[in-house]
Amino acid sequence: LAGLPPEGRQRVRSKLDPDRRMPSVVTAGARGGQWTDASLRAALQHSGPGQQAWARMAQHNVTIAISPSGATFYDPRLNTMFISRSMDAEQAAQAFVHEMTHAHWERTGLSAVPNARAGVSRFEFVNRMCREETAAEVNAIKHKFQSQARTGKPIQASSPVERVYSDGLAAKAAALRAANPHMDPAMIQNAAEKAGEEAVYKAFIDGRVT
């Protein structure tokens, strides 16, 4: 625990000792970071995936703490998400949505890692890993797109597979409009989003993105 900031040490200890309880979010503001509990939550409210991720934090009792290393990740052993203190609120929100997807998969038994202990095949392990990472990336991308649409403000932070998703979505939408100009726009959007997600999954499987 020595590498964690004081608030992080206290929160991790509370996981080991339930009598040492504190609020689930350790804010970065007190440690010099650009995001805070309030600004992160406000950023997440701009999208459906953001609101869902916040609800899942409570559902799975996930702790949010400042990353001691600068990396952003979810640790299933501690049920804790570490977010870089250098991120602004929008960057932290995208990271939150991504990592909370991993937390949800872990806590609901969907993740490949715990299932590997049950003797799943190598093929199934790789497939689940790619599906999980696809879900995490796509949720973060959807959060970004919806936030930009609702706020009118561009978000500079981007996913490394955002282009793959966008191209897959756009190609499917264009094909559907060409085939049926009167098709319900909501149906087109739904099908296009599924196509974008499948394009990301295939890119992971093919090794075009890592």
Stockholm file with secondary structure:
# STOCKHOLM 1.0

chainA/1-210         LAGLPPEGRQRVRSKLDPDRRMPSVVTAGARGGQWTDASLRAALQHSGPGQQAWARMAQHNVTIAISPSGATFYDPRLNTMFISRSMDAEQAAQAFVHEMTHAHWERTGLSAVPNARAGVSRFEFVNRMCREETAAEVNAIKHKFQSQARTGKPIQASSPVERVYSDGLAAKAAALRAANPHMDPAMIQNAAEKAGEEAVYKAFIDGRVT
#=GR chainA/1-210 SS CTTSCHHHHHHHHHHHCTTSCCCSBCCSGGGTCSCCHHHHHHHHTTSHHHHHHHHHHHHTTCEEEECSSSCCEEETTTTEEEECTTCCHHHHHHHHHHHHHHHHHHHTTCSHHHHHTTTCCHHHHHHHHHHHHHHHHHHHHHHHHHHHHHHCCCCCCCCTTHHHHHHHHHHHHHHHHHHCTTSCHHHHHHHHHHHHHHHHHHHHHHTSCC
#=GC SS_cons         CTTSCHHHHHHHHHHHCTTSCCCSBCCSGGGTCSCCHHHHHHHHTTSHHHHHHHHHHHHTTCEEEECSSSCCEEETTTTEEEECTTCCHHHHHHHHHHHHHHHHHHHTTCSHHHHHTTTCCHHHHHHHHHHHHHHHHHHHHHHHHHHHHHHCCCCCCCCTTHHHHHHHHHHHHHHHHHHCTTSCHHHHHHHHHHHHHHHHHHHHHHTSCC
//
